[in-house]
Each structure stands twice: as structure tokens, then as C-alpha cells.
Amino acid sequence: MKYEREFILPLTGTALGPKQYGFELGDEFLAFSQFPEADTGMVHLDLIVDKHPAFITLQFVFDGWLRLNCDRCAEDYDQQVNGNFRYILKYGDHIEEESEEVMLIPADLHEFDVFQLVYEFLMLLIPLRKVHLPDEQGNATCNPETIALLERFKPAEEPDPRWGALQSLIDPSND
């Protein structure tokens, strides 16, 4: 598949120094990668490959948006995603991941596939709690009907009587 080959970077035959690649990570990327969090979006990726005699630095710069599902009201919303990640490929005699940011690669490796790195870095840009952003006044922009329904069926919070018994052990004057 052509789309698969877009993320394979040539390592041999390229000059020392920086070289920039641009990728548009849209719906096709999200579908191809079976991205679990979103199926719609547009994220621009600038990948700066800086080749040195003993290592290669990969600088990933993401900027765009993904359509996510709100954890609060279950409606879709557009989430801005932008961030920078650095990854280093050090020359060695075998392939080994030394740390989260450094991978050892054979010096005679002809090409390197960055698809998995792009996927993982994009996943890291998604917030843990996905909710609509508040408006300029700080008010929630979630679906008001859904929020009202959630409030209506919210269980009544009654204090656990065991906490009162424990509190009396700390402060006997509360009896």
C-alpha cells in the first residue's frame, strides 16, 4: 500500500545535516492506523531529521485537531493537538530500544519506518480527560440536555456512617 511507504525514511545516501519532511495526518491516517480515539481530524506533522556521523535526531512537531468523544456528554468535539517530541537513532550493531527516546540501529540500515513513532506520539497528545473546552466566560459547552439528564439521575450522596465513627476516634468531642 502506498500510504504505508510514506513513513519510511531513507537513511543511506542522504547527506549529513538537517532535512525536513511534512506529513498530513488526516482521516486516511486515522483509518489506516485504526486510531482508537478518533476517526476524523487533520494534524500537520513536521519531521526534522538531523543526520550526524554517529546518530540521527528525529524532531516531531505536531499541530492540528482531532474529533474526540466527550467523556462528560458523549458528543463529539474538536480537540486541538500540538506538541514536540524528540527521538534519537544511535548507530550500533543491532536493533535495541535503549530508552523511551533512544534506539540503537545497525549502521548499515538503509531505511527506518517512523509510522509507529508517529502513532504513539499522536496518542500522547490526547488528553486523559476528554471534555468540551469551556467558553470565554468559563461556562461548560457540553450538551445541556445530557448534563441535565445526568444531574437528574445522579445518586444522592449520603455520608458513610463509618466515617462518623472514625472521626469520633480522632476528636472525641464530636460525640
N, C-alpha and C positions, 0 to 999 in steps of 0.2 A: 504494500500500500504506500502511495506517495507520501501521505501525511506522516507516516512513521519515519521516513528518511529525513524529514525536515529538522529533526532534533539531533542528528548525528553530525558532530563537528569533526572536520579533518584535523589531525594532529601532525602528520608528517607532511613535509613540503610547504609548510607555512613559515613565514619569516618571524623572527623574534620581535616582540613588541605587542602593543595592543591591537585588537581587531574587534569591531562591533558587529553584532548580529541583532536583528529585530524580528520579533515574533508577535503575531496577533492571536491571542488565546481566546477564541470565541466559542460559539455553540458547537462547532465541529470538534474542537479540542475537548470540550466537556463531555461530549457524547463518546468520542474515541477512547478517552481515558476512563470512562464510566465513573466520572466525578460524582461522589455520593451526595454532596451538599448542594449542588446547583446544576441546572441543565441549560441555563441562559446566562449570558454575560459577555463582556468584552474587556479583556485585560491586555494591555500592551506590555511586552517584556523586552527590555534592552539587556542583552547579554554581552558583556565586555570580556573578551578572552585575552589575557595578557600573558604571552609566552616568554619564558625565561629559560636559560640553559639547563637548570636543574628542576624546575617546576612550572606549572601553569596556574594562573589565578583566574577563576571564573567569578565575575561580579554580576549577579542577577538583580535587575531593577524592575519591579512590577508597579503598574499604575493602571487602574480601571475599576470595574464594578462587576459584581455577581448578583444575580437574583436568588435570594435565600428565602427560606420559610421561617417566619417569625415564631419564636418559641412561646410567645405570650398569646397571640391571637390566631396563629396558624395561617396567616395570609402572607403572600409573597411581598417582598420589598427589595429594593436595590441597595446593596451594601458596598460602600467604597472599599477597595482593597489596594493598598500600596505599601511597598516595603523593599528593603535591600537585603541581600544575602550574599555571602562570600564563601566560595568553596575552592580548595587548593588541591591540585593534582600533582603529586611528587613522583618523580621518576625513580623506579626501583627495578626489581627483577620479577615481581609477581603482583597480582591484584590483591589489595587488602585495604579495608577501611580502618584507618588509624584512629580517627575520632569523628565527631559529627561534621567537622569542617575540612578534614584532610583525608584524601585517598591516595594510596600508593598504587601506581600503574607501571607496567613494563615500559621501558624506554623505547621499545620498538612497536608500541601500539599505534596503529595507523589512524584510528578514529575513536571517538568517545561519544556515547549516547547520553544526552542530558535530559531526556524525556522524564525519567523517574525523579530527577532532582527538581525539575520544573513542577511536576505534580506535587511533590512533598512540600516545596516552598510555598506553593499556592495554597495548600491545605493549612499551612501555618499562619497564613494571613487572615483566615476566617476566625472571627471572634468566638470564644467559647459560648457566650450567651448571645444568641442572635435575636435581636428585637428591633422594632422600628426606632429610628432616631427621634428624639424629641424635636418639636418645632422651635422657632426663635424664642418663644416665651417659656420654654421648658416643659410644655404640655406633651403628654404621650400622644403619638399619632397612630396607635393601634386602632383596629376596628372597634368603635364604641359599643356596637351591639354585642360583639363577642365578649368584651370586657364586662359589660353589664350582666350578661348571662353567667359568666364565671363568678362574679360577685354574688349573684343570686343563689347559686348552688355551692358557695363556699361553706365548708363545715364550720359550725360555731366553735370558737376556741375557748374551751373551759380549762382552767389551770388543773394540772395533775395534782391530786391531793397528796401524793408522796413528797412533792416539793415543799409543801407547807410543813410536813413532819420533819424534813431535813432542815428547813430554815429554823425551826424551834430548837434544834440541836446547836446551831450556831449562835442564836440570840434568844435565850430563854425568856426574855421579857415580852416576846411576841405571843405567848400563850393566851 
